[in-house]
Amino acid sequence: MNASIIIATIFIYIAILFTVAYISGRKADNQGFFVGNRSSSWWMVMLAMVGAAMSGVTFVSVPGMVAASGFSYFQMALGFMTGYFIIAFLLIPLFYRMNLVSIYGYLENRFGTGAYKTGAWFFFISKLLGASVRLFLICVVLQLLLFEPYGLPFWLNAAVTVLLVLLYTFRGGVKSLIWTDTLKTVCLVLSIGLSIWFVCQRLDMSFTEMVATVKSSENSRIFFFDDINDRRYFFKQFLAGIFSVIAMTGLDQDMMQRSLACKNYSDSQKNMVVSAILQTLIIFVLLTLGVILYTFAERMNITLPPLSDNMFGTVATSPQMPLIVGILFILGLVSATYSAAGSALTALTTSFTIDVLGADKRFDDLKLTKVRKGVHIAMAVAMFLVICILHRLNSTNVIDAVYTLASYTYGPILGLFAFGILTKWSVKSRYVGIVAVVAPILCFVLQQNSERWFGGYKFSYELLIVNALITFVGLMLLIKRKK
């Protein structure tokens, strides 16, 4: 695919993105930046939530993973949907009742400053690493398709990508993100749907034939119940999906900022339920697209790269594929990149400004604006540095890395919120940080020795649940005894 076409596609999308961001965020104040002034329609937030959850990692990695894992990821998607219902009817009413700007304010009210700062710091580390890993994958694809042909270094690729994200979120924050994420959702869904249609046209395949091809493929198996030691085992995937989405959405400042932008908790619940159903359908369609792309590559004798994350891009931009499919791939990739990175950058800014610095309690509105803008720039620099480090480490298998990181970093957050919601006990807040650090260390020891200790059992993403349970038990040791 010609590099000039890639550049033109990216330029047009970014021009539209900046226009939408400017119009929607030009009058945003600090409340508009942090929670969108709580004036957004639920259906707008719902579309934004779908776009935010469907990151570039999902767009690129899910189609590529079917060769090794079949449709097993859909087991996790069913868990995601269940988790969204728990968030809608348990967490959202709680957060609205407390009128929170940062959801980690709950931990301060429930346990005290120590627990509050612990939750905020763990979120900060989780989101910085997770967002950087996601953005790293997109930079790798752009390096392959665009920067490498011109002999441009990877650090320049990362710098340009992060700078563009910084510029379009700098003014409006959440108020802009609601609109830009909606734009991203529309572009992403169109890219996936039209890609399937054009590939089937190229294969001279009707809809009925496409369904038959996917159904008969050895890569379309969904459910795995036969081997508990297999990382694809149903209950591993399903339970990991439930608790991953509770931790990475319901207890994630990035994702909950959108839901808290709704007018009331009832609207926020509608947004959560409908977006859960749509996300599940989109994941299934992406897996279907993966089977079709592998079928196309086999029939056209296309040599696939060793890294499955690069499969979609390689096939979509190959000479055998219609040009429009390559353009749609670039459009979906770019829209997913800037949306997910923009929301993460905004959430990092909010959490660091409100939770870590406590700037909303220490400064007036004018000073708060200056602090917030300075933090926003600092977070962008931090993301750039992490991306460059990941490149030096030559990290691969990004979607696995995202959920593995989440198992370690979101586990203590999940344990803290579970303890707060399910019990009425108070704890010695100043020691909470020690428990939150020890729990992931114990999980690492368990993961390294599980096959030897538990008869061949190998932990997958369900390690998140174990991490939360260890945190929960640790907090029980800190219970304040009544005199």
ABEGO torsion letter per residue (X at the ends): XBAAAAAAAAAAAAAAAAAAAAAAAAABBAAAAAAGGGABBAAAAAAAAAAAABBAAAAAAAAAAAAAAEAAAAAAAAAAAAAAAAAAAAAAAAAAAAGBABAAAAAAAAAEAAAAAAAAAAAAAAAAAAAAAAAAAAAAAAAAAAAAAAGBBAAAAAAAAAAAAAAAAAAAEAAAAAAAAAAAAAAAAAAAAAAAAAAAAAAGBBAAAAAAAAAABAAABABBAABAABAABAAAAAAAAAAAAAAAAAABAAAAAAAAABABAAAAAAAAAAAAAAAAAAAAAAAAAAAAAAAAAAAAGBBBBABAAAAAAAAAABAABBAAAAAAAAAAAAAAAAAAAAAAAAAAAAAAAAAAAGAAAABBAAAAAAAAAAAAAAAAAAAAAAAAAAAAAGBBGAAAAAAAAAAAAAAAAAAAAAAAAABABBBBAAAAAAAAAAAAAAAAAAAAAAAAAAGGBBBBAAAAAAAAAAAAAAAAAABBBBX
